[in-house]
Amino acid sequence: MAERHADWFRQAKRDLEHAQRSLEAGDYEWACFAAQQAGEKAVKALYQKLGADAWGHSVTGLLQSLPADQQPPADLLDVARELDKFYIPPRYPNAHPAGAPMDYYTRAEAERAISDARAILAFCESHMV
């Protein structure tokens, strides 16, 4: 398997930048989704660095499946649980009882998602050195 962790992590950082730009544009649903994607790709970068492959989209599940010596603290798993909520609902109207995703997401929620993603990226980066 080719070494690709740097590519995955670069894209995670790019997704986080996209989340920030979406926040500034008022596209809060996209900020939340991009933050989730940043977290997911950062954890997948860590798996790549460890010489493993990771499948799935749950940031929590990916973190929980890391080897014992790479396990995150409990508070980071809580952060991951918050990000996991932004994988499907920000993109699909049928994930909500009525209206479009853009009707449901707030600036504060987007700011928290971005902060959560930053925490995941920091954890992963610290384990890839």
VEXDRENKOL-791052 format. One line per field, with one value per residue (C-alpha): residue in three letters; z, x, y. Coordinates in Angstrom, 1 decimal, padded with zeros to 4 digits, m for minus. Layout:
N
residuo: ala; ...
zz: Z; ...
xx: X; ...
yy: Y; ...
***
This chain:
129
residuo: met; ala; glu; arg; his; ala; asp; trp; phe; arg; gln; ala; lys; arg; asp; leu; glu; his; ala; gln; arg; ser; leu; glu; ala; gly; asp; tyr; glu; trp; ala; cys; phe; ala; ala; gln; gln; ala; gly; glu; lys; ala; val; lys; ala; leu; tyr; gln; lys; leu; gly; ala; asp; ala; trp; gly; his; ser; val; thr; gly; leu; leu; gln; ser; leu; pro; ala; asp; gln; gln; pro; pro; ala; asp; leu; leu; asp; val; ala; arg; glu; leu; asp; lys; phe; tyr; ile; pro; pro; arg; tyr; pro; asn; ala; his; pro; ala; gly; ala; pro; met; asp; tyr; tyr; thr; arg; ala; glu; ala; glu; arg; ala; ile; ser; asp; ala; arg; ala; ile; leu; ala; phe; cys; glu; ser; his; met; val
zz: 000.0; m001.0; 001.8; 001.5; 005.0; 004.0; 001.2; 003.6; 006.2; 003.6; 002.4; 006.0; 006.5; 003.2; 004.3; 007.5; 005.5; 003.5; 006.7; 007.8; 004.5; 004.6; 008.1; 006.9; 004.0; 006.3; 004.8; 008.2; 007.0; 004.7; 007.4; 009.7; 006.9; 005.9; 009.5; 009.8; 006.6; 008.0; 011.1; 009.2; 006.8; 009.6; 011.4; 008.1; 007.7; 011.1; 010.0; 006.8; 008.9; 011.0; 007.8; 008.1; 006.1; 007.5; 006.2; 007.2; 007.9; 011.7; 013.3; 016.6; 015.3; 013.5; 016.7; 018.8; 016.5; 016.7; 018.3; 022.1; 022.2; 019.9; 021.7; 022.2; 025.5; 026.4; 025.8; 022.2; 021.6; 022.7; 020.1; 017.5; 018.4; 017.8; 014.4; 013.4; 013.6; 010.6; 008.1; 006.5; 007.9; 006.6; 003.0; 002.7; 003.1; 004.0; 007.1; 008.6; 009.2; 006.9; 005.1; 003.8; 005.8; 005.4; 007.7; 010.6; 011.2; 013.2; 013.3; 016.8; 015.7; 012.8; 015.0; 017.4; 014.5; 013.3; 016.8; 017.2; 013.9; 014.9; 018.0; 016.0; 013.6; 016.4; 018.0; 014.8; 013.8; 017.3; 016.7; 013.2; 014.2
xx: 000.0; 001.4; 002.1; m000.7; m001.2; 000.2; m002.4; m005.2; m004.1; m003.6; m007.2; m008.4; m006.9; m008.4; m011.8; m011.4; m010.5; m013.7; m015.7; m014.3; m015.2; m018.7; m019.1; m018.1; m020.5; m023.4; m023.6; m023.8; m025.0; m022.0; m019.6; m020.9; m020.5; m017.1; m016.0; m017.1; m015.2; m012.1; m012.3; m013.0; m010.1; m007.7; m008.4; m008.0; m004.6; m003.6; m004.6; m002.6; 000.4; 000.0; 000.0; m003.6; m006.7; m009.9; m013.4; m016.6; m017.6; m018.1; m015.3; m016.2; m016.0; m012.7; m011.2; m012.5; m010.9; m007.4; m004.8; m004.7; m001.6; m003.3; m006.6; m008.0; m009.2; m012.9; m013.5; m012.2; m014.7; m017.5; m016.2; m016.3; m019.9; m020.9; m019.2; m020.8; m024.2; m023.1; m022.5; m025.9; m028.4; m026.7; m027.0; m030.4; m033.8; m035.4; m033.2; m035.5; m039.3; m039.8; m037.7; m034.2; m031.0; m030.2; m033.2; m031.7; m028.1; m026.9; m023.7; m022.9; m023.4; m021.0; m018.5; m018.6; m018.2; m015.1; m013.7; m014.4; m012.7; m009.7; m009.4; m009.5; m006.9; m004.6; m004.9; m004.2; m001.3; 000.3; 000.1; 001.6; 005.0
yy: 000.0; 003.4; 005.9; 008.5; 009.8; 013.3; 013.5; 012.6; 015.1; 017.9; 017.3; 017.3; 020.7; 021.9; 020.7; 022.6; 025.7; 025.1; 024.9; 028.2; 029.9; 028.4; 029.8; 033.2; 033.0; 032.0; 028.5; 026.9; 023.5; 023.2; 024.4; 021.6; 019.0; 020.2; 020.1; 016.5; 015.6; 017.3; 015.2; 012.0; 012.5; 013.4; 010.1; 008.3; 010.0; 008.6; 005.1; 005.5; 006.6; 003.5; 001.4; 000.5; 001.2; 002.7; 002.4; 004.1; 007.7; 007.7; 009.7; 008.2; 004.6; 005.3; 006.7; 003.9; 001.4; 002.8; 000.6; 000.8; 003.0; 005.5; 005.7; 009.3; 010.6; 010.4; 014.1; 013.8; 010.9; 013.3; 015.8; 013.1; 012.2; 015.8; 015.8; 012.5; 014.2; 016.3; 013.6; 013.2; 015.8; 018.9; 017.6; 016.1; 017.7; 014.3; 014.2; 016.8; 016.8; 019.8; 022.4; 022.2; 021.7; 025.4; 026.1; 024.1; 025.1; 028.1; 030.1; 028.8; 025.2; 025.7; 027.4; 024.4; 022.0; 023.8; 023.9; 020.1; 019.4; 021.4; 019.2; 016.0; 017.3; 018.4; 014.9; 013.1; 015.4; 014.8; 011.0; 011.2; 012.7
***
